[in-house]
Amino acid sequence: MVRLASMVTLACSTMIVAGTASAADVAVSAQPVAKKSVANAPMSLRQRVSNWNLGTSVFGEGGCDCIWFNGDWDRYDAQASHEGGAFPQGVKAADDFYLCEGYVYDLDYICGYLCTDSLEQLTKARLELYSDCNGRPDRLLHTFKVFEKTETGVVVDGFRLVKFTFNVADQIDPLLSDNENACNTNIVLKGGTYWVSLVGLSDNRCITMPTMCDSSFWATANGGVIRGSVAHKIEGEETGYPTQFDYSHGSWEPLDECCIGCTDLAFTVCADKCKILIDNGGNDRDDANGRRVGDRSERSTSPTRNSRAADDFVVNPCHDLRVCYIEGCIYTNCTGFEGWFDIFGNDCKEPSYVLGTSALQSGRATCIVDLGYTVTIDGRSGLTAYRLEFHDLDFVLPRNAHYWISVNIRDTFAQNERAYFCYNADCRRSCLIRFNPGHAIGAGLQQWTNVGRDFSFLIAGDDADADGSASTPTCQADFNGDGTATLQDLFDFLNSWFAGCP
């Protein structure tokens, strides 16, 4: 893992931005073609180059000043990662990066380098972002197709070194819904290991040619010194169609066992990090025994439906909090709904909010993610779980104060529609109630009522001291940011230290 020497804060930074394929893709009809033998298609660029004679100055760029820099091309080799052309079955390479716990990372862009002999005007690529499972790429999280391409001027025996930059904000697909595009252009990752796969795409000029034609190879980095796991690759199967590839029967294998040896690949991840103030745990999906797993939370002009469920949190006494990101869970049978958050003040261990009035802060969800399961509450089945994400926030909550947050949806006035703020679940904690139990009001509750459970939400922000005075206390001992300096801060710091952060 990359550990930046310049880090002086109590947490390390690592990040990545992803994407794939350019808007200038040339449309090709999906017509079956004759299969070609790929037994002799080399996975190493060295095997394709007749005279490997690269001086140390061939690659002069210093890289991006970003959270994760995996190194420039070390001029040692490059690994095949291309679909079509010389690789009609498709082959993808991937390399990992790590993000330290305790932060959210708002992706800006990811860039990487391919050596390719595709036609310059038709050279294109795709970038994929995966989760990790036991040191291998696992679940595909995001696919990026829109890129900026930079010809570096470096040419090795006909293979041009090309930089591909995938800006997250550019990942708009006119065929997708507004919410899908909002989720594609607003990506936040939490701490952990991730994998990025940069894949060259065929220029389609060799579909009917019997010999190997265009190909791309991902440049190696770090001269055999591995940060994290060794890079991996997976091979697909020919489908008979020039733009379709099947990887379902393949497996991700490390390059030191099959291909070009023990190596990293050249890429950079850039993102803005934001410290997590409170992560109250995931959503409680266990309703096997009919146990209630959420409370009504619907913003409505109808007095009989207007309701809020809320949970509390504390801003520590040392710094004002500039909120940058919020997320929370909702169960609902509504479709095409608006998601919202409200922040209230505190009044003797319950929200200081009256239904029908304005909250201290409110905001509409940027991205709504279907979590892929349903629950039953109050006898109503088919309530789908969603994660509501609120990106690019910029408001300040004063320090040393107690607040309540409600996640809710706007009422569409359908009699059978319901929305519930999800109860939380967290296997790391024996007690799920962090400060005070969550409360609910409306939909039959005439006043704020203790529900005996906490709710699922996350708030992240940065210090935003209003006075800017150098004499403002820093509260360095409050490592976990819970507003108090206790022995638990020492344990949390030691756990982070031995894990490599900071």
Helices and strands as residue ranges (DSSP letters): H 45-48, E 68-69, E 73-80, E 82-84, E 87-116, G 120-122, E 124-133, E 136-144, E 148-156, E 159-167, G 168-170, H 178-184, E 188-201, E 216-221, G 222-224, E 232-235, E 237-238, E 245-246, E 253-254, H 255-258, E 264-265, E 267-279, E 282-283, E 294-296, E 298-299, E 307-315, E 321-332, E 339-344, E 361-364, E 367-377, E 380-390, E 395-397, E 401-410, E 419-422, E 424-425, E 439-442, E 445-450, E 457-463, H 487-498
